[in-house]
Amino acid sequence: MPLIRKKEFLSSGVFKMVIDAPHVASTRKPGQFIVLMTEESGERIPLTIVDSDEDDGTITIIVQIVGKTTTCLSEMNPGEELYALLGPLGRPTDIKNFGTVVCVGGGVGIGVVYPISKALKEAGNNVISIIGARTKDILILEEETRLTSDRLIITTDDGSYGMKGFVSQALQDLID
Ligand SMILES: Cc1cc2nc3c(=O)[nH]c(=O)nc-3n(C[C@H](O)[C@H](O)[C@H](O)COP(=O)(O)OP(=O)(O)OC[C@H]3O[C@@H](n4cnc5c(N)ncnc54)[C@H](O)[C@@H]3O)c2cc1C
């Protein structure tokens, strides 16, 4: 059964988890997800594969606590085992050298766009990333995204960090 290796809260309602899943780690592509169950009588929930380490046989997920299963998962700790984990699932994102690409993600959606921006950078693109959150305290993956981007634009709804406004406004400004 898949062992939880690490858990770290990124903000009060969002946490990162590293889980043993050697098959997924060695075969997954950007844009794919897993389905997991915390317990036998629990629900199956889909979660994006944010990152993986093939040598270590692990995958990383970032989860926002919204309901029963995400709460249950947030209460599990390293050393404990999930009931089941299935993947990689879903159609991978089309990755090639497009030239210049813009990767846009807000809130926990940054976890979804991060593996895609990383792969686009590795494919030789000029990567512009726009990431945003409601406030500075809950912005995730800033340093990781900085490493995968040639240019990084940050927005917060309340203006506590970066540009004040939504990621969509920053994208519109860039297009204009
Ligand atoms: C392909 C895919 C990838 C995804 N990747 C990610 C990811 O990387 N990270 C991530 O955090 N999420 C991701 N999600 C979303 C994630 O799957 C859901 O947040 C998760 O399934 C919620 O499960 P839950 O049991 O915790 O919530 P549920 O209990 O199913 O609750 C879901 C919603 O319903 C509301 N709700 C629950 N009970 C009630 C009630 N009685 N009355 C009114 N409202 C109620 C909750 O507040 C919540 O908004 C992804 C989804 C898909 C489809």
The ligand as an SDF file (V2000), in Angstrom:
LIG
                    3D

 53 58  0  0  0  0  0  0  0  0999 V2000
   -8.3270   15.8640  -12.8740 C   0  0  0  0  0  0  0  0  0  0  0  0
   -8.4520   16.5460  -11.5340 C   0  0  0  0  0  0  0  0  0  0  0  0
   -7.2940   16.9470  -10.8770 C   0  0  0  0  0  0  0  0  0  0  0  0
   -7.3860   17.5740   -9.6250 C   0  0  0  0  0  0  0  0  0  0  0  0
   -6.2320   17.9530   -8.9920 N   0  0  0  0  0  0  0  0  0  0  0  0
   -6.3020   18.5410   -7.7880 C   0  0  0  0  0  0  0  0  0  0  0  0
   -5.1060   18.9140   -7.0990 C   0  0  0  0  0  0  0  0  0  0  0  0
   -3.9830   18.7350   -7.5790 O   0  0  0  0  0  0  0  0  0  0  0  0
   -5.2330   19.4620   -5.8670 N   0  0  0  0  0  0  0  0  0  0  0  0
   -6.4720   19.6740   -5.2880 C   0  0  0  0  0  0  0  0  0  0  0  0
   -6.5080   20.1850   -4.1540 O   0  0  0  0  0  0  0  0  0  0  0  0
   -7.6140   19.3240   -5.9130 N   0  0  0  0  0  0  0  0  0  0  0  0
   -7.5650   18.7540   -7.1300 C   0  0  0  0  0  0  0  0  0  0  0  0
   -8.7140   18.3720   -7.7450 N   0  0  0  0  0  0  0  0  0  0  0  0
   -9.9920   18.5440   -7.0160 C   0  0  0  0  0  0  0  0  0  0  0  0
  -10.1650   17.4000   -5.9760 C   0  0  0  0  0  0  0  0  0  0  0  0
  -10.3290   16.1800   -6.6540 O   0  0  0  0  0  0  0  0  0  0  0  0
  -11.4060   17.6830   -5.0890 C   0  0  0  0  0  0  0  0  0  0  0  0
  -11.1560   18.8440   -4.3350 O   0  0  0  0  0  0  0  0  0  0  0  0
  -11.6580   16.5090   -4.1580 C   0  0  0  0  0  0  0  0  0  0  0  0
  -12.1610   15.4110   -4.8960 O   0  0  0  0  0  0  0  0  0  0  0  0
  -12.6590   16.8980   -3.0780 C   0  0  0  0  0  0  0  0  0  0  0  0
  -12.9170   15.7630   -2.3020 O   0  0  0  0  0  0  0  0  0  0  0  0
  -13.4330   15.8950   -0.8240 P   0  0  0  0  0  0  0  0  0  0  0  0
  -13.9880   14.5640   -0.4250 O   0  0  0  0  0  0  0  0  0  0  0  0
  -12.3900   16.4680    0.0730 O   0  0  0  0  0  0  0  0  0  0  0  0
  -14.5680   16.9770   -0.9230 O   0  0  0  0  0  0  0  0  0  0  0  0
  -16.1140   16.7330   -0.9720 P   0  0  0  0  0  0  0  0  0  0  0  0
  -16.5510   16.2720    0.3880 O   0  0  0  0  0  0  0  0  0  0  0  0
  -16.4730   15.8950   -2.1400 O   0  0  0  0  0  0  0  0  0  0  0  0
  -16.5760   18.2310   -1.1540 O   0  0  0  0  0  0  0  0  0  0  0  0
  -16.4140   18.8840   -2.4180 C   0  0  0  0  0  0  0  0  0  0  0  0
  -17.0930   20.2420   -2.3390 C   0  0  0  0  0  0  0  0  0  0  0  0
  -18.4180   20.1310   -1.9000 O   0  0  0  0  0  0  0  0  0  0  0  0
  -18.6240   20.9220   -0.7360 C   0  0  0  0  0  0  0  0  0  0  0  0
  -19.4920   20.1530    0.1780 N   0  0  0  0  0  0  0  0  0  0  0  0
  -19.1790   18.9900    0.7530 C   0  0  0  0  0  0  0  0  0  0  0  0
  -20.2010   18.5910    1.5080 N   0  0  0  0  0  0  0  0  0  0  0  0
  -21.1770   19.5370    1.3850 C   0  0  0  0  0  0  0  0  0  0  0  0
  -22.4870   19.6840    1.9180 C   0  0  0  0  0  0  0  0  0  0  0  0
  -23.0180   18.7910    2.7380 N   0  0  0  0  0  0  0  0  0  0  0  0
  -23.2010   20.7740    1.5520 N   0  0  0  0  0  0  0  0  0  0  0  0
  -22.6870   21.6940    0.7140 C   0  0  0  0  0  0  0  0  0  0  0  0
  -21.4450   21.5960    0.1920 N   0  0  0  0  0  0  0  0  0  0  0  0
  -20.7200   20.5320    0.5240 C   0  0  0  0  0  0  0  0  0  0  0  0
  -17.2910   21.1160   -0.1320 C   0  0  0  0  0  0  0  0  0  0  0  0
  -17.2320   22.3070    0.6340 O   0  0  0  0  0  0  0  0  0  0  0  0
  -16.4450   21.2100   -1.3690 C   0  0  0  0  0  0  0  0  0  0  0  0
  -16.5090   22.5010   -1.9170 O   0  0  0  0  0  0  0  0  0  0  0  0
   -8.6620   17.7800   -9.0150 C   0  0  0  0  0  0  0  0  0  0  0  0
   -9.8200   17.3700   -9.6870 C   0  0  0  0  0  0  0  0  0  0  0  0
   -9.7180   16.7810  -10.9310 C   0  0  0  0  0  0  0  0  0  0  0  0
  -10.9880   16.3600  -11.6280 C   0  0  0  0  0  0  0  0  0  0  0  0
  1  2  1  0
  2  3  1  0
  2 52  2  0
  3  4  2  0
  4  5  1  0
  4 50  1  0
  5  6  2  0
  6  7  1  0
  6 13  1  0
  7  8  2  0
  7  9  1  0
  9 10  1  0
 10 11  2  0
 10 12  1  0
 12 13  2  0
 13 14  1  0
 14 15  1  0
 14 50  1  0
 15 16  1  0
 16 17  1  0
 16 18  1  0
 18 19  1  0
 18 20  1  0
 20 21  1  0
 20 22  1  0
 22 23  1  0
 23 24  1  0
 24 25  2  0
 24 26  1  0
 24 27  1  0
 27 28  1  0
 28 29  2  0
 28 30  1  0
 28 31  1  0
 31 32  1  0
 32 33  1  0
 33 34  1  0
 33 48  1  0
 34 35  1  0
 35 36  1  0
 35 46  1  0
 36 37  1  0
 36 45  1  0
 37 38  2  0
 38 39  1  0
 39 40  1  0
 39 45  2  0
 40 41  1  0
 40 42  2  0
 42 43  1  0
 43 44  2  0
 44 45  1  0
 46 47  1  0
 46 48  1  0
 48 49  1  0
 50 51  2  0
 51 52  1  0
 52 53  1  0
M  END
$$$$
